[in-house]
Amino acid sequence: MNPARMVAIIFTAVVVLYPLSVGPAVRMNPQPGKAVIAFYGPLRWLVLHQVPFAGDAVLWYANLWTPSHEY
């Protein structure tokens, strides 16, 4: 496979999978440590600065993964 194409595939996968991974991270780490907070810092920044659409989308997606407390 062409090296440039491989780099493009890896870059695309990272760009897609990084934001999608915040959901499982929320589910597995209800009390995240500093490393998790630092890793997701860019997405957290989008939410805290209320970036139109992007911040709302991250928050919406993370909330889908929040364990419900229904009894």
mmCIF file of the N, C-alpha and C atoms, coordinates in Angstrom:
data_MODEL
# 
_entry.id   MODEL 
# 
loop_
_atom_site.group_PDB 
_atom_site.id 
_atom_site.type_symbol 
_atom_site.label_atom_id 
_atom_site.label_alt_id 
_atom_site.label_comp_id 
_atom_site.label_asym_id 
_atom_site.label_entity_id 
_atom_site.label_seq_id 
_atom_site.pdbx_PDB_ins_code 
_atom_site.Cartn_x 
_atom_site.Cartn_y 
_atom_site.Cartn_z 
_atom_site.occupancy 
_atom_site.B_iso_or_equiv 
_atom_site.pdbx_formal_charge 
_atom_site.auth_seq_id 
_atom_site.auth_comp_id 
_atom_site.auth_asym_id 
_atom_site.auth_atom_id 
_atom_site.pdbx_PDB_model_num 
ATOM 1   N N  . MET A 1 1  ? 0.854   -1.182 0.000  1.00 0.00 ? 1  MET A N  1 
ATOM 2   C CA . MET A 1 1  ? 0.000   0.000  0.000  1.00 0.00 ? 1  MET A CA 1 
ATOM 3   C C  . MET A 1 1  ? 0.896   1.240  0.000  1.00 0.00 ? 1  MET A C  1 
ATOM 4   N N  . ASN A 1 2  ? 0.447   2.235  -0.675 1.00 0.00 ? 2  ASN A N  1 
ATOM 5   C CA . ASN A 1 2  ? 1.156   3.509  -0.768 1.00 0.00 ? 2  ASN A CA 1 
ATOM 6   C C  . ASN A 1 2  ? 1.284   4.138  0.621  1.00 0.00 ? 2  ASN A C  1 
ATOM 7   N N  . PRO A 1 3  ? 2.493   4.590  1.033  1.00 0.00 ? 3  PRO A N  1 
ATOM 8   C CA . PRO A 1 3  ? 2.655   5.180  2.375  1.00 0.00 ? 3  PRO A CA 1 
ATOM 9   C C  . PRO A 1 3  ? 1.786   6.412  2.606  1.00 0.00 ? 3  PRO A C  1 
ATOM 10  N N  . ALA A 1 4  ? 1.607   7.227  1.600  1.00 0.00 ? 4  ALA A N  1 
ATOM 11  C CA . ALA A 1 4  ? 0.768   8.420  1.757  1.00 0.00 ? 4  ALA A CA 1 
ATOM 12  C C  . ALA A 1 4  ? -0.688  8.021  2.005  1.00 0.00 ? 4  ALA A C  1 
ATOM 13  N N  . ARG A 1 5  ? -1.124  6.987  1.330  1.00 0.00 ? 5  ARG A N  1 
ATOM 14  C CA . ARG A 1 5  ? -2.503  6.515  1.533  1.00 0.00 ? 5  ARG A CA 1 
ATOM 15  C C  . ARG A 1 5  ? -2.669  5.933  2.935  1.00 0.00 ? 5  ARG A C  1 
ATOM 16  N N  . MET A 1 6  ? -1.656  5.220  3.401  1.00 0.00 ? 6  MET A N  1 
ATOM 17  C CA . MET A 1 6  ? -1.702  4.645  4.743  1.00 0.00 ? 6  MET A CA 1 
ATOM 18  C C  . MET A 1 6  ? -1.777  5.748  5.796  1.00 0.00 ? 6  MET A C  1 
ATOM 19  N N  . VAL A 1 7  ? -0.995  6.803  5.621  1.00 0.00 ? 7  VAL A N  1 
ATOM 20  C CA . VAL A 1 7  ? -1.034  7.939  6.549  1.00 0.00 ? 7  VAL A CA 1 
ATOM 21  C C  . VAL A 1 7  ? -2.418  8.586  6.525  1.00 0.00 ? 7  VAL A C  1 
ATOM 22  N N  . ALA A 1 8  ? -2.991  8.726  5.359  1.00 0.00 ? 8  ALA A N  1 
ATOM 23  C CA . ALA A 1 8  ? -4.329  9.320  5.232  1.00 0.00 ? 8  ALA A CA 1 
ATOM 24  C C  . ALA A 1 8  ? -5.377  8.457  5.945  1.00 0.00 ? 8  ALA A C  1 
ATOM 25  N N  . ILE A 1 9  ? -5.268  7.152  5.806  1.00 0.00 ? 9  ILE A N  1 
ATOM 26  C CA . ILE A 1 9  ? -6.221  6.248  6.468  1.00 0.00 ? 9  ILE A CA 1 
ATOM 27  C C  . ILE A 1 9  ? -6.079  6.344  7.980  1.00 0.00 ? 9  ILE A C  1 
ATOM 28  N N  . ILE A 1 10 ? -4.841  6.331  8.474  1.00 0.00 ? 10 ILE A N  1 
ATOM 29  C CA . ILE A 1 10 ? -4.610  6.428  9.919  1.00 0.00 ? 10 ILE A CA 1 
ATOM 30  C C  . ILE A 1 10 ? -5.107  7.771  10.450 1.00 0.00 ? 10 ILE A C  1 
ATOM 31  N N  . PHE A 1 11 ? -4.818  8.859  9.752  1.00 0.00 ? 11 PHE A N  1 
ATOM 32  C CA . PHE A 1 11 ? -5.270  10.185 10.173 1.00 0.00 ? 11 PHE A CA 1 
ATOM 33  C C  . PHE A 1 11 ? -6.791  10.234 10.232 1.00 0.00 ? 11 PHE A C  1 
ATOM 34  N N  . THR A 1 12 ? -7.450  9.709  9.219  1.00 0.00 ? 12 THR A N  1 
ATOM 35  C CA . THR A 1 12 ? -8.914  9.707  9.190  1.00 0.00 ? 12 THR A CA 1 
ATOM 36  C C  . THR A 1 12 ? -9.478  8.882  10.338 1.00 0.00 ? 12 THR A C  1 
ATOM 37  N N  . ALA A 1 13 ? -8.873  7.733  10.598 1.00 0.00 ? 13 ALA A N  1 
ATOM 38  C CA . ALA A 1 13 ? -9.339  6.885  11.697 1.00 0.00 ? 13 ALA A CA 1 
ATOM 39  C C  . ALA A 1 13 ? -9.201  7.602  13.033 1.00 0.00 ? 13 ALA A C  1 
ATOM 40  N N  . VAL A 1 14 ? -8.089  8.286  13.236 1.00 0.00 ? 14 VAL A N  1 
ATOM 41  C CA . VAL A 1 14 ? -7.880  9.010  14.496 1.00 0.00 ? 14 VAL A CA 1 
ATOM 42  C C  . VAL A 1 14 ? -8.891  10.142 14.637 1.00 0.00 ? 14 VAL A C  1 
ATOM 43  N N  . VAL A 1 15 ? -9.105  10.874 13.566 1.00 0.00 ? 15 VAL A N  1 
ATOM 44  C CA . VAL A 1 15 ? -10.051 11.999 13.616 1.00 0.00 ? 15 VAL A CA 1 
ATOM 45  C C  . VAL A 1 15 ? -11.466 11.516 13.912 1.00 0.00 ? 15 VAL A C  1 
ATOM 46  N N  . VAL A 1 16 ? -11.822 10.349 13.437 1.00 0.00 ? 16 VAL A N  1 
ATOM 47  C CA . VAL A 1 16 ? -13.165 9.810  13.673 1.00 0.00 ? 16 VAL A CA 1 
ATOM 48  C C  . VAL A 1 16 ? -13.245 9.118  15.036 1.00 0.00 ? 16 VAL A C  1 
ATOM 49  N N  . LEU A 1 17 ? -12.260 8.287  15.356 1.00 0.00 ? 17 LEU A N  1 
ATOM 50  C CA . LEU A 1 17 ? -12.326 7.479  16.572 1.00 0.00 ? 17 LEU A CA 1 
ATOM 51  C C  . LEU A 1 17 ? -12.069 8.267  17.850 1.00 0.00 ? 17 LEU A C  1 
ATOM 52  N N  . TYR A 1 18 ? -11.234 9.304  17.793 1.00 0.00 ? 18 TYR A N  1 
ATOM 53  C CA . TYR A 1 18 ? -10.945 10.075 19.010 1.00 0.00 ? 18 TYR A CA 1 
ATOM 54  C C  . TYR A 1 18 ? -12.210 10.666 19.621 1.00 0.00 ? 18 TYR A C  1 
ATOM 55  N N  . PRO A 1 19 ? -13.015 11.425 18.879 1.00 0.00 ? 19 PRO A N  1 
ATOM 56  C CA . PRO A 1 19 ? -14.232 11.950 19.507 1.00 0.00 ? 19 PRO A CA 1 
ATOM 57  C C  . PRO A 1 19 ? -15.237 10.865 19.880 1.00 0.00 ? 19 PRO A C  1 
ATOM 58  N N  . LEU A 1 20 ? -15.286 9.780  19.110 1.00 0.00 ? 20 LEU A N  1 
ATOM 59  C CA . LEU A 1 20 ? -16.226 8.706  19.437 1.00 0.00 ? 20 LEU A CA 1 
ATOM 60  C C  . LEU A 1 20 ? -15.806 7.950  20.695 1.00 0.00 ? 20 LEU A C  1 
ATOM 61  N N  . SER A 1 21 ? -14.528 7.977  21.023 1.00 0.00 ? 21 SER A N  1 
ATOM 62  C CA . SER A 1 21 ? -14.050 7.250  22.197 1.00 0.00 ? 21 SER A CA 1 
ATOM 63  C C  . SER A 1 21 ? -14.431 7.922  23.506 1.00 0.00 ? 21 SER A C  1 
ATOM 64  N N  . VAL A 1 22 ? -14.887 9.172  23.456 1.00 0.00 ? 22 VAL A N  1 
ATOM 65  C CA . VAL A 1 22 ? -15.261 9.865  24.694 1.00 0.00 ? 22 VAL A CA 1 
ATOM 66  C C  . VAL A 1 22 ? -16.472 9.182  25.340 1.00 0.00 ? 22 VAL A C  1 
ATOM 67  N N  . GLY A 1 23 ? -17.353 8.612  24.558 1.00 0.00 ? 23 GLY A N  1 
ATOM 68  C CA . GLY A 1 23 ? -18.522 7.933  25.116 1.00 0.00 ? 23 GLY A CA 1 
ATOM 69  C C  . GLY A 1 23 ? -18.148 6.753  25.997 1.00 0.00 ? 23 GLY A C  1 
ATOM 70  N N  . PRO A 1 24 ? -17.398 5.782  25.458 1.00 0.00 ? 24 PRO A N  1 
ATOM 71  C CA . PRO A 1 24 ? -16.967 4.677  26.316 1.00 0.00 ? 24 PRO A CA 1 
ATOM 72  C C  . PRO A 1 24 ? -16.113 5.136  27.507 1.00 0.00 ? 24 PRO A C  1 
ATOM 73  N N  . ALA A 1 25 ? -15.334 6.193  27.326 1.00 0.00 ? 25 ALA A N  1 
ATOM 74  C CA . ALA A 1 25 ? -14.526 6.706  28.437 1.00 0.00 ? 25 ALA A CA 1 
ATOM 75  C C  . ALA A 1 25 ? -15.419 7.230  29.554 1.00 0.00 ? 25 ALA A C  1 
ATOM 76  N N  . VAL A 1 26 ? -16.504 7.881  29.188 1.00 0.00 ? 26 VAL A N  1 
ATOM 77  C CA . VAL A 1 26 ? -17.458 8.371  30.193 1.00 0.00 ? 26 VAL A CA 1 
ATOM 78  C C  . VAL A 1 26 ? -18.083 7.195  30.934 1.00 0.00 ? 26 VAL A C  1 
ATOM 79  N N  . ARG A 1 27 ? -18.414 6.146  30.197 1.00 0.00 ? 27 ARG A N  1 
ATOM 80  C CA . ARG A 1 27 ? -19.054 4.971  30.800 1.00 0.00 ? 27 ARG A CA 1 
ATOM 81  C C  . ARG A 1 27 ? -18.099 4.253  31.757 1.00 0.00 ? 27 ARG A C  1 
ATOM 82  N N  . MET A 1 28 ? -16.834 4.118  31.364 1.00 0.00 ? 28 MET A N  1 
ATOM 83  C CA . MET A 1 28 ? -15.880 3.354  32.168 1.00 0.00 ? 28 MET A CA 1 
ATOM 84  C C  . MET A 1 28 ? -15.256 4.158  33.304 1.00 0.00 ? 28 MET A C  1 
ATOM 85  N N  . ASN A 1 29 ? -15.265 5.487  33.190 1.00 0.00 ? 29 ASN A N  1 
ATOM 86  C CA . ASN A 1 29 ? -14.606 6.341  34.182 1.00 0.00 ? 29 ASN A CA 1 
ATOM 87  C C  . ASN A 1 29 ? -15.556 7.407  34.708 1.00 0.00 ? 29 ASN A C  1 
ATOM 88  N N  . PRO A 1 30 ? -16.522 7.051  35.563 1.00 0.00 ? 30 PRO A N  1 
ATOM 89  C CA . PRO A 1 30 ? -17.443 8.063  36.071 1.00 0.00 ? 30 PRO A CA 1 
ATOM 90  C C  . PRO A 1 30 ? -16.720 9.147  36.881 1.00 0.00 ? 30 PRO A C  1 
ATOM 91  N N  . GLN A 1 31 ? -15.588 8.803  37.479 1.00 0.00 ? 31 GLN A N  1 
ATOM 92  C CA . GLN A 1 31 ? -14.749 9.772  38.198 1.00 0.00 ? 31 GLN A CA 1 
ATOM 93  C C  . GLN A 1 31 ? -13.385 9.765  37.517 1.00 0.00 ? 31 GLN A C  1 
ATOM 94  N N  . PRO A 1 32 ? -13.248 10.456 36.373 1.00 0.00 ? 32 PRO A N  1 
ATOM 95  C CA . PRO A 1 32 ? -12.010 10.359 35.600 1.00 0.00 ? 32 PRO A CA 1 
ATOM 96  C C  . PRO A 1 32 ? -10.819 10.983 36.334 1.00 0.00 ? 32 PRO A C  1 
ATOM 97  N N  . GLY A 1 33 ? -9.664  10.403 36.111 1.00 0.00 ? 33 GLY A N  1 
ATOM 98  C CA . GLY A 1 33 ? -8.431  10.934 36.669 1.00 0.00 ? 33 GLY A CA 1 
ATOM 99  C C  . GLY A 1 33 ? -7.864  12.036 35.791 1.00 0.00 ? 33 GLY A C  1 
ATOM 100 N N  . LYS A 1 34 ? -6.737  12.564 36.212 1.00 0.00 ? 34 LYS A N  1 
ATOM 101 C CA . LYS A 1 34 ? -6.107  13.668 35.475 1.00 0.00 ? 34 LYS A CA 1 
ATOM 102 C C  . LYS A 1 34 ? -5.697  13.267 34.062 1.00 0.00 ? 34 LYS A C  1 
ATOM 103 N N  . ALA A 1 35 ? -5.249  12.031 33.892 1.00 0.00 ? 35 ALA A N  1 
ATOM 104 C CA . ALA A 1 35 ? -4.814  11.575 32.570 1.00 0.00 ? 35 ALA A CA 1 
ATOM 105 C C  . ALA A 1 35 ? -5.984  11.552 31.587 1.00 0.00 ? 35 ALA A C  1 
ATOM 106 N N  . VAL A 1 36 ? -7.134  11.075 32.032 1.00 0.00 ? 36 VAL A N  1 
ATOM 107 C CA . VAL A 1 36 ? -8.312  11.014 31.158 1.00 0.00 ? 36 VAL A CA 1 
ATOM 108 C C  . VAL A 1 36 ? -8.772  12.428 30.818 1.00 0.00 ? 36 VAL A C  1 
ATOM 109 N N  . ILE A 1 37 ? -8.781  13.297 31.820 1.00 0.00 ? 37 ILE A N  1 
ATOM 110 C CA . ILE A 1 37 ? -9.190  14.690 31.588 1.00 0.00 ? 37 ILE A CA 1 
ATOM 111 C C  . ILE A 1 37 ? -8.231  15.369 30.615 1.00 0.00 ? 37 ILE A C  1 
ATOM 112 N N  . ALA A 1 38 ? -6.933  15.116 30.768 1.00 0.00 ? 38 ALA A N  1 
ATOM 113 C CA . ALA A 1 38 ? -5.947  15.713 29.861 1.00 0.00 ? 38 ALA A CA 1 
ATOM 114 C C  . ALA A 1 38 ? -6.099  15.165 28.441 1.00 0.00 ? 38 ALA A C  1 
ATOM 115 N N  . PHE A 1 39 ? -6.332  13.862 28.318 1.00 0.00 ? 39 PHE A N  1 
ATOM 116 C CA . PHE A 1 39 ? -6.467  13.242 26.997 1.00 0.00 ? 39 PHE A CA 1 
ATOM 117 C C  . PHE A 1 39 ? -7.645  13.828 26.233 1.00 0.00 ? 39 PHE A C  1 
ATOM 118 N N  . TYR A 1 40 ? -8.739  14.054 26.949 1.00 0.00 ? 40 TYR A N  1 
ATOM 119 C CA . TYR A 1 40 ? -9.935  14.597 26.301 1.00 0.00 ? 40 TYR A CA 1 
ATOM 120 C C  . TYR A 1 40 ? -10.036 16.117 26.453 1.00 0.00 ? 40 TYR A C  1 
ATOM 121 N N  . GLY A 1 41 ? -8.940  16.758 26.791 1.00 0.00 ? 41 GLY A N  1 
ATOM 122 C CA . GLY A 1 41 ? -8.899  18.209 26.952 1.00 0.00 ? 41 GLY A CA 1 
ATOM 123 C C  . GLY A 1 41 ? -9.451  18.993 25.772 1.00 0.00 ? 41 GLY A C  1 
ATOM 124 N N  . PRO A 1 42 ? -9.056  18.643 24.538 1.00 0.00 ? 42 PRO A N  1 
ATOM 125 C CA . PRO A 1 42 ? -9.602  19.392 23.391 1.00 0.00 ? 42 PRO A CA 1 
ATOM 126 C C  . PRO A 1 42 ? -11.131 19.297 23.279 1.00 0.00 ? 42 PRO A C  1 
ATOM 127 N N  . LEU A 1 43 ? -11.678 18.116 23.551 1.00 0.00 ? 43 LEU A N  1 
ATOM 128 C CA . LEU A 1 43 ? -13.137 17.982 23.494 1.00 0.00 ? 43 LEU A CA 1 
ATOM 129 C C  . LEU A 1 43 ? -13.794 18.720 24.654 1.00 0.00 ? 43 LEU A C  1 
ATOM 130 N N  . ARG A 1 44 ? -13.158 18.668 25.816 1.00 0.00 ? 44 ARG A N  1 
ATOM 131 C CA . ARG A 1 44 ? -13.663 19.404 26.991 1.00 0.00 ? 44 ARG A CA 1 
ATOM 132 C C  . ARG A 1 44 ? -13.673 20.910 26.711 1.00 0.00 ? 44 ARG A C  1 
ATOM 133 N N  . TRP A 1 45 ? -12.627 21.376 26.029 1.00 0.00 ? 45 TRP A N  1 
ATOM 134 C CA . TRP A 1 45 ? -12.530 22.797 25.686 1.00 0.00 ? 45 TRP A CA 1 
ATOM 135 C C  . TRP A 1 45 ? -13.713 23.205 24.806 1.00 0.00 ? 45 TRP A C  1 
ATOM 136 N N  . LEU A 1 46 ? -14.064 22.362 23.843 1.00 0.00 ? 46 LEU A N  1 
ATOM 137 C CA . LEU A 1 46 ? -15.208 22.663 22.971 1.00 0.00 ? 46 LEU A CA 1 
ATOM 138 C C  . LEU A 1 46 ? -16.486 22.845 23.779 1.00 0.00 ? 46 LEU A C  1 
ATOM 139 N N  . VAL A 1 47 ? -16.677 21.982 24.774 1.00 0.00 ? 47 VAL A N  1 
ATOM 140 C CA . VAL A 1 47 ? -17.885 22.054 25.601 1.00 0.00 ? 47 VAL A CA 1 
ATOM 141 C C  . VAL A 1 47 ? -17.843 23.277 26.503 1.00 0.00 ? 47 VAL A C  1 
ATOM 142 N N  . LEU A 1 48 ? -16.718 23.488 27.184 1.00 0.00 ? 48 LEU A N  1 
ATOM 143 C CA . LEU A 1 48 ? -16.625 24.602 28.137 1.00 0.00 ? 48 LEU A CA 1 
ATOM 144 C C  . LEU A 1 48 ? -16.735 25.967 27.461 1.00 0.00 ? 48 LEU A C  1 
ATOM 145 N N  . HIS A 1 49 ? -16.261 26.063 26.229 1.00 0.00 ? 49 HIS A N  1 
ATOM 146 C CA . HIS A 1 49 ? -16.331 27.335 25.503 1.00 0.00 ? 49 HIS A CA 1 
ATOM 147 C C  . HIS A 1 49 ? -17.566 27.438 24.623 1.00 0.00 ? 49 HIS A C  1 
ATOM 148 N N  . GLN A 1 50 ? -18.465 26.484 24.783 1.00 0.00 ? 50 GLN A N  1 
ATOM 149 C CA . GLN A 1 50 ? -19.746 26.472 24.078 1.00 0.00 ? 50 GLN A CA 1 
ATOM 150 C C  . GLN A 1 50 ? -19.588 26.745 22.584 1.00 0.00 ? 50 GLN A C  1 
ATOM 151 N N  . VAL A 1 51 ? -18.663 26.019 21.971 1.00 0.00 ? 51 VAL A N  1 
ATOM 152 C CA . VAL A 1 51 ? -18.444 26.150 20.534 1.00 0.00 ? 51 VAL A CA 1 
ATOM 153 C C  . VAL A 1 51 ? -19.713 25.662 19.827 1.00 0.00 ? 51 VAL A C  1 
ATOM 154 N N  . PRO A 1 52 ? -20.281 26.504 18.963 1.00 0.00 ? 52 PRO A N  1 
ATOM 155 C CA . PRO A 1 52 ? -21.530 26.114 18.301 1.00 0.00 ? 52 PRO A CA 1 
ATOM 156 C C  . PRO A 1 52 ? -21.413 24.758 17.611 1.00 0.00 ? 52 PRO A C  1 
ATOM 157 N N  . PHE A 1 53 ? -22.408 23.985 17.726 1.00 0.00 ? 53 PHE A N  1 
ATOM 158 C CA . PHE A 1 53 ? -22.563 22.633 17.209 1.00 0.00 ? 53 PHE A CA 1 
ATOM 159 C C  . PHE A 1 53 ? -21.555 21.649 17.805 1.00 0.00 ? 53 PHE A C  1 
ATOM 160 N N  . ALA A 1 54 ? -20.261 21.919 17.715 1.00 0.00 ? 54 ALA A N  1 
ATOM 161 C CA . ALA A 1 54 ? -19.247 20.949 18.162 1.00 0.00 ? 54 ALA A CA 1 
ATOM 162 C C  . ALA A 1 54 ? -19.361 20.681 19.661 1.00 0.00 ? 54 ALA A C  1 
ATOM 163 N N  . GLY A 1 55 ? -19.437 21.728 20.460 1.00 0.00 ? 55 GLY A N  1 
ATOM 164 C CA . GLY A 1 55 ? -19.556 21.548 21.907 1.00 0.00 ? 55 GLY A CA 1 
ATOM 165 C C  . GLY A 1 55 ? -20.843 20.844 22.283 1.00 0.00 ? 55 GLY A C  1 
ATOM 166 N N  . ASP A 1 56 ? -21.919 21.237 21.634 1.00 0.00 ? 56 ASP A N  1 
ATOM 167 C CA . ASP A 1 56 ? -23.215 20.591 21.895 1.00 0.00 ? 56 ASP A CA 1 
ATOM 168 C C  . ASP A 1 56 ? -23.191 19.124 21.480 1.00 0.00 ? 56 ASP A C  1 
ATOM 169 N N  . ALA A 1 57 ? -22.552 18.824 20.354 1.00 0.00 ? 57 ALA A N  1 
ATOM 170 C CA . ALA A 1 57 ? -22.491 17.446 19.866 1.00 0.00 ? 57 ALA A CA 1 
ATOM 171 C C  . ALA A 1 57 ? -21.687 16.564 20.815 1.00 0.00 ? 57 ALA A C  1 
ATOM 172 N N  . VAL A 1 58 ? -20.562 17.075 21.309 1.00 0.00 ? 58 VAL A N  1 
ATOM 173 C CA . VAL A 1 58 ? -19.739 16.303 22.247 1.00 0.00 ? 58 VAL A CA 1 
ATOM 174 C C  . VAL A 1 58 ? -20.521 16.038 23.526 1.00 0.00 ? 58 VAL A C  1 
ATOM 175 N N  . LEU A 1 59 ? -21.161 17.056 24.053 1.00 0.00 ? 59 LEU A N  1 
ATOM 176 C CA . LEU A 1 59 ? -21.926 16.913 25.282 1.00 0.00 ? 59 LEU A CA 1 
ATOM 177 C C  . LEU A 1 59 ? -23.093 15.936 25.095 1.00 0.00 ? 59 LEU A C  1 
ATOM 178 N N  . TRP A 1 60 ? -23.804 16.051 23.996 1.00 0.00 ? 60 TRP A N  1 
ATOM 179 C CA . TRP A 1 60 ? -24.914 15.144 23.703 1.00 0.00 ? 60 TRP A CA 1 
ATOM 180 C C  . TRP A 1 60 ? -24.429 13.702 23.640 1.00 0.00 ? 60 TRP A C  1 
ATOM 181 N N  . TYR A 1 61 ? -23.332 13.475 22.910 1.00 0.00 ? 61 TYR A N  1 
ATOM 182 C CA . TYR A 1 61 ? -22.818 12.124 22.741 1.00 0.00 ? 61 TYR A CA 1 
ATOM 183 C C  . TYR A 1 61 ? -22.322 11.551 24.066 1.00 0.00 ? 61 TYR A C  1 
ATOM 184 N N  . ALA A 1 62 ? -21.625 12.347 24.854 1.00 0.00 ? 62 ALA A N  1 
ATOM 185 C CA . ALA A 1 62 ? -21.140 11.875 26.152 1.00 0.00 ? 62 ALA A CA 1 
ATOM 186 C C  . ALA A 1 62 ? -22.307 11.516 27.063 1.00 0.00 ? 62 ALA A C  1 
ATOM 187 N N  . ASN A 1 63 ? -23.370 12.312 27.005 1.00 0.00 ? 63 ASN A N  1 
ATOM 188 C CA . ASN A 1 63 ? -24.541 12.029 27.842 1.00 0.00 ? 63 ASN A CA 1 
ATOM 189 C C  . ASN A 1 63 ? -25.257 10.744 27.439 1.00 0.00 ? 63 ASN A C  1 
ATOM 190 N N  . LEU A 1 64 ? -25.141 10.340 26.182 1.00 0.00 ? 64 LEU A N  1 
ATOM 191 C CA . LEU A 1 64 ? -25.716 9.064  25.762 1.00 0.00 ? 64 LEU A CA 1 
ATOM 192 C C  . LEU A 1 64 ? -25.063 7.900  26.501 1.00 0.00 ? 64 LEU A C  1 
ATOM 193 N N  . TRP A 1 65 ? -23.806 8.058  26.868 1.00 0.00 ? 65 TRP A N  1 
ATOM 194 C CA . TRP A 1 65 ? -23.039 6.996  27.509 1.00 0.00 ? 65 TRP A CA 1 
ATOM 195 C C  . TRP A 1 65 ? -23.070 7.078  29.026 1.00 0.00 ? 65 TRP A C  1 
ATOM 196 N N  . THR A 1 66 ? -23.642 8.134  29.570 1.00 0.00 ? 66 THR A N  1 
ATOM 197 C CA . THR A 1 66 ? -23.701 8.271  31.021 1.00 0.00 ? 66 THR A CA 1 
ATOM 198 C C  . THR A 1 66 ? -24.637 7.213  31.582 1.00 0.00 ? 66 THR A C  1 
ATOM 199 N N  . PRO A 1 67 ? -24.150 6.424  32.538 1.00 0.00 ? 67 PRO A N  1 
ATOM 200 C CA . PRO A 1 67 ? -25.026 5.394  33.098 1.00 0.00 ? 67 PRO A CA 1 
ATOM 201 C C  . PRO A 1 67 ? -26.266 6.021  33.736 1.00 0.00 ? 67 PRO A C  1 
ATOM 202 N N  . SER A 1 68 ? -27.406 5.436  33.421 1.00 0.00 ? 68 SER A N  1 
ATOM 203 C CA . SER A 1 68 ? -28.631 5.965  34.016 1.00 0.00 ? 68 SER A CA 1 
ATOM 204 C C  . SER A 1 68 ? -28.740 5.467  35.450 1.00 0.00 ? 68 SER A C  1 
ATOM 205 N N  . HIS A 1 69 ? -29.394 6.220  36.257 1.00 0.00 ? 69 HIS A N  1 
ATOM 206 C CA . HIS A 1 69 ? -29.570 5.878  37.663 1.00 0.00 ? 69 HIS A CA 1 
ATOM 207 C C  . HIS A 1 69 ? -31.021 5.509  37.954 1.00 0.00 ? 69 HIS A C  1 
ATOM 208 N N  . GLU A 1 70 ? -31.625 4.793  37.002 1.00 0.00 ? 70 GLU A N  1 
ATOM 209 C CA . GLU A 1 70 ? -33.002 4.365  37.187 1.00 0.00 ? 70 GLU A CA 1 
ATOM 210 C C  . GLU A 1 70 ? -33.028 3.133  38.089 1.00 0.00 ? 70 GLU A C  1 
ATOM 211 N N  . TYR A 1 71 ? -33.946 3.109  39.009 1.00 0.00 ? 71 TYR A N  1 
ATOM 212 C CA . TYR A 1 71 ? -34.066 1.971  39.928 1.00 0.00 ? 71 TYR A CA 1 
ATOM 213 C C  . TYR A 1 71 ? -35.406 1.318  39.767 1.00 0.00 ? 71 TYR A C  1 
# 
